[in-house]
Amino acid sequence: MRVLYHQWLSPACRKGTDRACGKKLDFELRLESVWEPRLEFLALNPAGDVPVVVETDGRVLADSAAIVEYLEETVPDPPLLAGTPAERAEVRRLVGWFDNKFECEVTRKLVGEKVMSRLTRRGHPDSAAIRAGHANIRTHLEYISWLMERRNWLAGDRLTLADIAAAAHLSCVDYLGDVPWDAYEGRTWYARVKSRPSMRPILADAIPGLPPVQAYADLDF
Amino acid sequence: MRVLYHQWLSPACRKGTDRACGKKLDFELRLESVWEPRLEFLALNPAGDVPVVVETDGRVLADSAAIVEYLEETVPDPPLLAGTPAERAEVRRLVGWFDNKFECEVTRKLVGEKVMSRLTRRGHPDSAAIRAGHANIRTHLEYISWLMERRNWLAGDRLTLADIAAAAHLSCVDYLGDVPWDAYEGRTWYARVKSRPSMRPILADAIPGLPPVQAYADLDF
């Protein structure tokens, strides 16, 4: 069976897990505390981060973008990056939006400060960063709502890797109850993403000692 | 003609430019001061960053990874991301290494602090970050040397997007004279990358008031 080294509330890992389920692949999940470097893990991925996938033939894959592109090429059903080169560029632009812009402006400031600073015991959360995260997420929810007024899914007519990447980040923030869904149209889009069977293992996540807010796994939030 | 919106010493833009030259595409270069947001530019890319490419038919492409994948799909010669899915995953892993890990640990700390803080007039450079950047770059040069003992190019037998991404970052740091090449085998790899005709426009870069160090454009450095 494929092995996926992952970490709690890591959007990069959730992107992989969701795809795995959507593509009906089995993964053995192994939790890796990347902030306590292990030589055996560094031998798999000298970058020292997750996700890392070990294929059944022993081949090691690292880097979230490299992994999802590889799975797309080797297990094309269902396709999450299909269409013309221009359509694929639009999907990848939005994946980059969430993995870079949303990651810096929201995920790191909310999940990073509130959870990771605790897990890694690297001191107190930075309250200024948390305030900035709360302000920044509204711009992103406005952008999702703007897209949803024009498209069925984030990148166009079909569910794509862009929706998966966005949901990977938003679900981590939602675990803390920090997504102000009420004010935004994006809520109906997230309700559709959330009700997909492949989201179930993600919605069942629960960090010991830090349970999610009540609405986290609720499909009618 | 295609238009490329870019910025000085931006590895994300250099990656695009080098590919453009390698693929013999013509670009009209337009310098965009992303820290002074313009509505016209935000209409092209609401993320507000460079590179942005406007195709001859008016199509707009944003996000460095999306742009290089699009160019690879539409202008396949010379191929920079060829081979089996596993070989492509290795190329993308190394592109991620430089665009994420090297970017955070080196580029932002050296180029970001020394140059961008001056261009954007956002205060004094952070000397602790600069010291960290000088220390971190040695680990990366060791990794490049380790790869070079085993391979012809970073990702295998051929020049790929991994070499382009690495050179995009290293050339920006090298502009400041901050790459301690002397101690590392990676120097011979960089000499080969640097001597490619597509690097010429990059080596001709000169920011007004902040010229590069002497060895920057020197092929026998």
Contacts between the chains, C-beta under 8 A, distances in Angstrom:
chain1	res1	chain2	res2	distance
A	46	B	143	6.6
A	47	B	96	7.9
A	47	B	97	5.9
A	47	B	101	5.5
A	59	B	86	6.0
A	61	B	89	5.4
A	61	B	93	7.3
A	62	B	93	5.2
A	63	B	92	6.3
A	63	B	93	4.3
A	63	B	96	3.7
A	63	B	97	7.2
A	63	B	100	7.9
A	64	B	96	7.5
A	65	B	65	6.8
A	65	B	92	5.9
A	65	B	96	5.6
A	66	B	89	4.7
A	66	B	90	7.7
A	66	B	92	3.7
A	66	B	93	4.4
A	66	B	95	7.9
A	66	B	96	6.0
A	67	B	89	7.3
A	69	B	88	7.0
A	69	B	89	7.0
A	69	B	92	5.8
A	70	B	85	5.3
A	70	B	86	7.3
A	70	B	88	7.2
A	70	B	89	4.2
A	70	B	92	7.8
A	73	B	85	4.2
A	73	B	88	7.0
A	74	B	85	5.1
A	85	B	70	5.4
A	85	B	73	4.2
A	85	B	74	5.1
A	86	B	59	6.0
A	86	B	70	7.3
A	88	B	69	7.0
A	88	B	70	7.2
A	88	B	73	7.1
A	89	B	61	5.3
A	89	B	66	4.7
A	89	B	67	7.3
A	89	B	69	7.0
A	89	B	70	4.2
A	90	B	66	7.8
A	92	B	63	6.3
A	92	B	65	5.9
A	92	B	66	3.6
A	92	B	69	5.9
A	92	B	70	7.8
A	93	B	61	7.3
A	93	B	62	5.2
A	93	B	63	4.3
A	93	B	66	4.5
A	95	B	65	8.0
A	95	B	66	7.9
A	96	B	47	7.9
A	96	B	63	3.7
A	96	B	64	7.5
A	96	B	65	5.6
A	96	B	66	6.0
A	97	B	47	5.9
A	97	B	63	7.2
A	100	B	63	7.9
A	101	B	47	5.5
A	101	B	49	8.0
A	143	B	46	6.6
